[in-house]
Amino acid sequence: MKYKKKFIILLILLILTTGCTKYLSDDNKKRITNETTGQSLTSNILCKPTDKELINIYEKYSDKMEVKLKDLPECNKMKIYDSKSYNGLWVQIFVMPIAWLIIKLGVLVKNYGISVMLIALALRLILLPLSLKTVKQSENMKKAQPEIEKLEKKYKDKTDSDSMMKKSQETMLIYKKYNINPIGGCLMSFIQLPLFFAFLEAINRVPAIFEENLFTLQLGTTPLIGIKSGNYIYLILIALIILSTYLSFKFSMANTGNSQQQQQMQFMTTFMLIFISIASFSLPTAIALYWIVTNGFSVIQTLIVKRRR
């Protein structure tokens, strides 16, 4: 437990201190956007864009960039490790390898949109043993629910330290009986979060991804801009983002037996769903595809586990 805490603290410090997506802004600190796609442009891109409009924008605001455009490699020639451009551990260990994979697979399958979805799926498969364990923990918690409710009633009006200690001991016995690890459910989040942010950062910092289409969807275009331009297929994209998020939250919520905790969880779920629903209008299509695939995988995985138990 001691070493897990140290690892988590170290990981958080690594993320906070060694790199993140930074957006291009003018002298008034207003974000520069691509008028065609509605996408906020990243100042610390990992490779050169090929679109003339983007090249002109980046050359105009070259003084705002961490690495000059001329010093960056072409996207299809980007290396998995390149300390000449960016030296941060976060970028070198997490972001660049994922960006490199997206590019190489994109060249192989001839589409970066399909590449994003395949790599998102591959990451979920790599984490499958851990995520299955998390789902099973949630199911075990539901089985233990009647005993936890009895325990809550037993100590409802007892607030002295002795009673609280006994309640804690009896709770741990129930957890042991049903093979529940209270920290097990959090472990998946701690591992998944860095990968999630690294994946989004990799997508944000590779211009080549946003210069391509998947069917009638332009990967750099936000649904709001797409709808305004008359492409109503983006409405389906928004619907899939909201639906996959809702189902993912619904199936992953565990019943803790504590009404106050349940209310807090329900509030956070509702808040996140509203937030993501609003944010879905401004998510570039490439990121939206990643979000839908990962949530869809999570939902299917949970349904399979539930049917087998």
N, C-alpha and C positions, 0 to 999 in steps of 0.2 A: 504493500500500500504506500509506504514511504517513497519508494522509487517511482511509482506511478505518478504521484503528486509532483515530484521533481521533474519528471519528463514532461508533464502537462504544462508546468510553469515555464520550462525551458522552451517548449514549442510555441507558447503564446508570445514570449519575449522575442523569439526568432521572427515571428510573423510581424509583430509590431515595429521592430527596429531595423529590419533589413529589406523592406521593399513592399510596394503596393502600387496599384494602378493610379497614375496621376494624369489629370486631364489638362489639355491645352487651353490656355486662357489668354485674353488680350490684356492690355495695360490696365483696364478697369476691372480685372479679375472676372470677367464674364466668359463663360465656357464657349469655346469655338465648336460649332457643330457642322456636320456635312449637310448642306441644305437639301441634297437629293435624298438622303436616307434618314435624316433626323438624329443620327448617331453623334454623341459627344466624342470628340477626337482625343485619343490618348497621347500624352506628350512623351512618355517613355516607351515608345514602340520598340519591338525587338528586331524588326526587319523593315526593309524599304517597301513602300506602297508602289503599285504600278499604274494606278489610276492618275491621270494627269491633273485632275482637279485636286486630289489629295496631295500630290507632290507639290503643287503650287501653294497650297495652304501651309504645309509643313516648312517649305522654304521661306515663306513670308514670316512665320513665327519661329524661325530656327533658334533665336536667342532664348526661347522658352523651353527648348528641348534639353534633356539631360545628355543625350548623345546626338551629334549632328547627323543629318540624313546621309551624308557622303561616307560616314564611318560605319554605317549599318550594312549588313549583308542583304542580298536579295532573299526573299522569304523561302524560295525553293532550295536555297543553298545554305540555309541557317544550320548551325551546328547544335548538337545536343548540349554542349558546354562551350561557353565563350566568355572568358574573363576580361577580354579586351573591351567589351561593350558595357556590361553590368557586373559588378563585383559582389553584390549582396548574396548572402547564403540562401535566402528565401527564393530569389530568382534562379540561382544556379542549381539548387537541389530540387525545387518543386516546379517552378513556372516554366523554365526553358525546356526541360525534358518533355513536359506535357505538350507544349507548343510544338516542339520538334516532332512528336508522335502524330499530332493532328495534321501537320504539313506533309509528312512522309506518307501517311495513310491516305491523305487527300489526293496526293499525286497518284498513288496506286489505284484508288477507286474512282479517280477523276472527278471528285467533288468534295469540297471541304464540309459541306452540310452533312453528307453521309458519314464523313470521317468523324465529325463531332459526335454524332449519335452512336457510332460504333465504339469509340473510345469511352464515352460515357457508360455504355453498356459493359465494356470490358472492366472498367473500374468497379462497377457494381458487382460483377462476377468475382473479382479479386477479393472484395470485402464480404462475399456471400457467407462464408463460415461464421464470421462475426455478427453479421446482420441476422442470420438465422437464429443465433444464440439469443440475440436481443428480442426477436419475435417470440421465441419459446419462453423467455423470461416473462414477457407480457401475458402470455397464455397461462403460465403457472400462477401469476399474480391473480388472475381471474378465478382460478380454482381455489386459491387461498382466501378469497374475498369473504365468504361466510364466517370463517374463523376470525378474520381481522375485524369484521363488524361486531362480533361478539366481544372481542377484546376492547374495542372502543366504548361499547356500552358499559362494560365492567368497570372501566376506569374513567367514566364520563365526568363524575363530580369529584374525582380525587386529583388534587394538584400538589400534594406534598412530594418531596424529593424521593422518599422511600417508594411510594406508589409509582412514580414516574420511572424509577429504576426497574421495578418489577415489570411494569408494562413493556419497557424496552427489552428486557430479557425474554419475556414471553413472545414478543413480536419476532425476535431473532430465532426463537425455537420454531415458530410457524414458517419463517423463511427457510430454515434448514430443512424442515419437513417437506416443503414443496420445491426444494432446490432453487431458491431465489437468491440472487446476489443483488443487493440494493444498488451497487455501483455498476453492475454489469450493463444496465441500460444506458448509462452515461458514456461508457467507454466508446461505443459506436459513434456517438456524436463528436467526441473529442478527436477521433481518427478521421471521421468523415468531413468535419469542418475545414481543416487545412487543405484537404484534397479539393473540396468544393470551391474554396476561395482561389486556390492555385489554378484550377480549371477555368474559372471565370476570368482570372487575370490573364491566363494564356490566350484565351479567346479575344479579350479586349486589346491585347498588345500585338496582335498579328494582323496587319492591314489586309493581307491576302484573303483572309477568311471573309472579311466584310465586302470584298470586291466581287464575290461570286453569288450565283443563284442556286436554289434548290427548287426545281419545277418553276412555279410562278412567284416564289418567295425569294426576295433579295436578302442575303444573310446579314447585311448591315442595317437594313431598314427596320424601324420600329413599327409595330402594328398600327399606331396612331397615324403615322405618315403614310403607311400602306393603304389604310382605309380612306384617308383624305384624297389619295391619288386614284381611288376608284377600284382598288383590288380588295374585294370583300372576303377573300379567302383568309385574310388576316383575322377576321372575326372568329373563324374556326380555330385559329392558333390561340387566341385569347381564351376561348371556351375550353380548349384542351389544357391550358396552363391552370385555369381555375379549377376545373374538374379533377385533374390529377393531383393538385395540391390538397383539395378537400378530401379526396379518398385516402390519400397518404396520411393526412392528419387523423382522419376518422379511424382507420384501421391500426394506427400505431399508438393511439391513446390507451393507456392502461388504467384500470380501475384500482385506485390505491386504497380504497376503504375509508378515506378521510374526506368528508364532504367539503371541507374548506379547501383542501388541495385540489379536489375535483373541480370546484368552482374556479380556482385560479388557472388550472389547466384549460378549462373550457373558455375562459376569458382570453388567455394567450392564443389559443387556437383560432378563436373568432377574430381577434385583432390581427394575427398573422395572415389569415385568409383575406381579410379586407385590404390589408397593406399590399399583399401580393397581387390581388385583383386589380388594384389601382396601378401598381408598378408594372403589370403585364403590358400596359399600353405603351410603355417607354422602353421595354426590353428589346435589344436587337434580336433579330430572328435566330441567329446562331446560338445565343444564350437561352432563348426560349426553347429551342430544340433539345438542348442539354437538360433543361429543367423538366420537360415533359417525359423524356426517356427515363431519367433517374427516378422520378416519382411513379411512373407507370410500372417500372421494374419492382419498386418497393411494394406497390399495391398487389401485383400478381404473386410476388413472393409470400406476402402475408396471407393471402387467400389460400395458397397451396398448403402452407403450414397449418392453418386453421382446419382445413378439411381432413388433414392426416391425423389430427390429434383427437 
